[in-house]
Amino acid sequence: MIVEGYAALFGVEDQMRDIVRAGAFAASLQRRSEPLPLLLEHEPRLLAGSWSDVREDGRGLWLRGEVRDDLPGAARTKQALARGVDGLSIGFVPLVAHRAGGVRVLSEIELLEVSIVAHPMQPLARLNFARDLARAA
């Protein structure tokens, strides 16, 4: 199953009062040599696949990935998607941040994983595409 969407939007305050700046993921993405894990609800034991295409654009952090049936979290992830779960959430470590008017502005982020979640901290961080692919054997 292929999924894609925005996991973070630049300049938009989330429910934790964080704002991600454009370029915040650039260094982390350059350092990454392995595919970015795709989890369900930030639960490491529910690894469902990986994000193979991850990039910043003018809107935010866009990604495309695959839920793989051979991984432990795939069945539950597909069930969640079938129920309409479409939120995305980043698992990260803030590397460069500052406070401005009660908001934390994140200028550099070490991206660890991106999860499909029922309730994203950034309400606009959503999947916009999910499709099963038939594969020829």
Backbone torsions as a table, in degrees:
resi	resn	phi	psi	omega
1	MET	NA	129.9	178.1
2	ILE	-98.4	135.2	178.1
3	VAL	-132.0	149.2	175.9
4	GLU	-154.0	156.7	178.4
5	GLY	168.7	-168.8	178.8
6	TYR	-103.9	124.2	179.7
7	ALA	-93.2	-17.5	177.4
8	ALA	-153.2	144.1	177.1
9	LEU	-116.7	132.6	-176.9
10	PHE	-74.4	136.0	174.5
11	GLY	75.4	9.9	-178.1
12	VAL	-111.9	121.7	-179.6
13	GLU	-68.6	135.6	177.4
14	ASP	-99.1	-176.4	-176.0
15	GLN	-71.0	-13.7	175.6
16	MET	-95.1	4.8	-178.6
17	ARG	67.6	36.0	173.5
18	ASP	-103.4	145.0	171.6
19	ILE	-128.3	126.7	178.5
20	VAL	-94.1	129.3	177.0
21	ARG	-86.7	149.6	173.5
22	ALA	-57.8	137.7	-179.1
23	GLY	90.5	-5.4	-175.9
24	ALA	-62.6	-27.3	-177.0
25	PHE	-97.0	-9.7	-169.5
26	ALA	-54.4	-51.2	-177.0
27	ALA	-66.0	-40.7	179.0
28	SER	-62.4	-42.9	179.8
29	LEU	-66.0	-35.9	177.4
30	GLN	-67.6	-35.7	-179.8
31	ARG	-73.4	-25.4	-172.7
32	ARG	-69.7	126.8	177.7
33	SER	-110.1	-17.3	179.5
34	GLU	-108.3	155.3	176.1
35	PRO	-59.8	147.4	179.6
36	LEU	-75.6	127.8	-178.9
37	PRO	-63.8	141.0	172.9
38	LEU	-108.6	111.9	-178.3
39	LEU	-112.7	168.6	169.4
40	LEU	-105.5	123.1	175.8
41	GLU	54.0	35.5	177.4
42	HIS	61.4	21.8	-177.2
43	GLU	-97.1	109.3	-176.8
44	PRO	-55.5	-32.2	179.8
45	ARG	-73.2	-9.6	178.7
46	LEU	-108.1	44.6	173.4
47	LEU	-61.3	124.4	-175.3
48	ALA	-115.9	-13.1	-177.8
49	GLY	167.0	-151.2	178.6
50	SER	-148.9	157.2	175.7
51	TRP	-96.3	111.5	-175.1
52	SER	-92.5	-25.2	-179.6
53	ASP	-122.8	106.3	-176.7
54	VAL	-130.0	124.6	-179.7
55	ARG	-157.1	154.9	172.4
56	GLU	-88.1	140.6	170.6
57	ASP	-131.4	-167.2	-177.0
58	GLY	-66.4	-18.1	-178.2
59	ARG	-96.4	-39.6	-175.7
60	GLY	171.7	-152.3	179.1
61	LEU	-94.9	107.8	-179.6
62	TRP	-101.4	143.5	177.9
63	LEU	-148.8	156.3	174.1
64	ARG	-132.3	136.4	-179.7
65	GLY	-148.5	-176.5	-177.2
66	GLU	-131.0	130.6	169.3
67	VAL	-86.6	120.8	-174.3
68	ARG	-106.1	127.2	-175.9
69	ASP	-61.1	-22.3	-176.6
70	ASP	-84.5	4.9	-178.5
71	LEU	-106.6	152.3	-170.5
72	PRO	-62.8	-27.3	-177.5
73	GLY	-97.1	1.9	-173.4
74	ALA	-63.4	-48.1	-176.3
75	ALA	-61.8	-45.1	179.7
76	ARG	-67.4	-35.2	178.0
77	THR	-65.5	-44.2	178.4
78	LYS	-64.5	-35.9	176.0
79	GLN	-64.5	-42.8	178.6
80	ALA	-62.3	-44.6	178.4
81	LEU	-61.3	-40.8	179.3
82	ALA	-64.3	-29.0	176.8
83	ARG	-81.2	-3.1	178.2
84	GLY	99.3	6.0	176.3
85	VAL	-65.6	125.5	-177.5
86	ASP	-140.7	12.2	179.8
87	GLY	-78.7	151.8	174.1
88	LEU	-125.0	147.1	-178.0
89	SER	-147.4	137.2	-178.9
90	ILE	-91.3	137.5	168.1
91	GLY	-99.5	121.3	-170.0
92	PHE	-152.9	167.4	170.1
93	VAL	-120.5	124.7	177.1
94	PRO	-74.2	126.9	179.4
95	LEU	-100.1	-39.6	177.1
96	VAL	-133.1	119.1	-179.3
97	ALA	-151.0	156.5	173.5
98	HIS	-147.2	159.7	178.2
99	ARG	-94.8	138.5	176.8
100	ALA	-144.8	107.3	178.2
101	GLY	61.3	37.2	178.8
102	GLY	84.6	0.1	179.6
103	VAL	-109.8	140.6	174.4
104	ARG	-92.7	121.5	179.6
105	VAL	-99.5	119.3	-176.8
106	LEU	-98.3	113.3	-178.0
107	SER	-99.7	-25.8	175.3
108	GLU	-144.1	130.4	-173.9
109	ILE	-129.5	135.3	169.1
110	GLU	-92.5	110.6	-176.7
111	LEU	-83.2	123.2	-177.2
112	LEU	-101.9	-38.8	-178.9
113	GLU	-167.1	165.0	171.9
114	VAL	-130.5	129.3	-176.3
115	SER	-110.5	149.6	165.9
116	ILE	-85.6	126.6	-173.5
117	VAL	-136.5	156.7	177.0
118	ALA	-77.2	-35.4	-174.7
119	HIS	-131.6	87.2	-179.1
120	PRO	-71.9	144.5	175.7
121	MET	-63.8	-32.9	174.7
122	GLN	-99.3	101.1	-173.5
123	PRO	-56.4	-23.5	179.9
124	LEU	-90.0	-2.2	178.3
125	ALA	-80.9	100.3	-171.5
126	ARG	-139.8	153.6	167.7
127	LEU	-70.3	141.4	173.5
128	ASN	-119.0	4.2	-177.2
129	PHE	-159.2	131.1	171.5
130	ALA	-146.2	125.2	-176.1
131	ARG	-144.7	132.8	170.8
132	ASP	-78.0	140.0	176.9
133	LEU	-113.2	132.7	172.4
134	ALA	-85.9	128.2	-179.8
135	ARG	-108.5	135.0	176.5
136	ALA	-74.4	135.5	-178.7
137	ALA	-83.9	NA	NA
